[in-house]
Amino acid sequence: MFLSAWFRNLRWMLLFEPLGYKIRKGQAFTALLLSYPANLIVPQSSFFVRASYLKRMCGVPFSGCLGTIVAEKFMDGLVVFGLFFLLMFSNTQYQPSFSNKYSIPIFFVVLVIISVVIFFFLTRSGKVFLHRNTILEFVHHQWLNFKEGLLTTKAVKNKMLLVFYSLFIWLPYFGIFYFLLKGSVSSLCVDFQLPIKLAVMANIGWIFPTQGGVGSFHFFVSSVMTIHGFENLQAVFFSFLSHSFIVCNDIFWGLVVMLYNRKTVINLISFKIAG
């Protein structure tokens, strides 16, 4: 988990280079680790925690930083949904069971993707007419910063390194599911596709607006286990084991960072409350 987070931090640093802001790796890594336990309290709040921390510590515009985070999520989405369609629909025998179990969640995820694509198509192709209104000018300014951060992937000089980091974010994550399977419910040889399928579906489970993916994570992971022939009790147990392992890691590293940077965190919380 730590290794995966570190590669994610290195990739995030690459996205800041075109923006021209000087950010130390430790500052970005602190923001990243602080954001993980935040999702356990408020769903999908990690975006705002990371952006708020760097705005406070480095002076990076909130909307611009938020744009880089969204760009990161788009890259992760390409990996997750690329593997999703490659693995989940490559086996014709697997499709009927999968479609019956995931028809509603798939519809929800596809609807979100289509909505995002339409939104960016309209905002990039249409003309925005702004009146001399303070609120509209503020929104327009924030949108420009956000767009600049979002499009940093095009301006990154070393795109091969960006791809390298994106791949190595996921390799340790696949390894987590492999070794958890070997250490709990499967003493036999584990097919390499199963850990990948579990990791992919678990990440889709994190997308849903629940605290730390509670419920959606367990549903997806246990359903994949059941389809692959595991007993229902084994499937449910493994979903709780893998989720608990990831959540405990998030809490642990979050607490370590908070204790190590307790003065900064306290000042940040005080600043937010005063604001």
C-alpha angles and dihedrals in degrees: 000000000000092000092050091049092049093054088048089054092050090051091049090052090056090057091056095055096080090050092060098229120140108228125165118228090237092056093050091045091051090052090049096050092045090055095058099069089039089072089061090062103035118017114246092359091130090089092061096040092056093045094045093050095051092044089054097042104033106018094243110158109257095229093046092051090046089054092056090051092051089048087054091052091051090054090049089048091055090054096043099044092038089058090039094061093036097052104026096051101033092083112065092197090055096053101075095052092042094049093049093051100040105033095112097041091046090051090051095049094045090049091054092049093049091048092052092048092050091047094054092043092054096043093048098042101037127072120243116215112203124191122211092271122137095223094048092047090050092050090047092050092049090048091053091052091046092049091049091053092044094054096047090106088073092051098047108116099207102050093163089060089049090055091045092054091046091055095045091051088066103039094072089044091055088047091056092059092043095054093040088054092048092047099048125020105005122057091166127080110295117222108238090231095063097063089046092050091048092049092048094048092043090056091050086052090057090058094069114093098253129118105274093340092292109174099004093059092050093046095053097042096045092046092053090048091051092049089053092057103265119140117258093248091051091048094050092045093051093048090055092043095051094042092048091048093053094042093048090051091050092050093045096052091040091055092046091054093044092052093045092048098029095137092051093046092049091049090048092051091046090050092051092048092048090047 
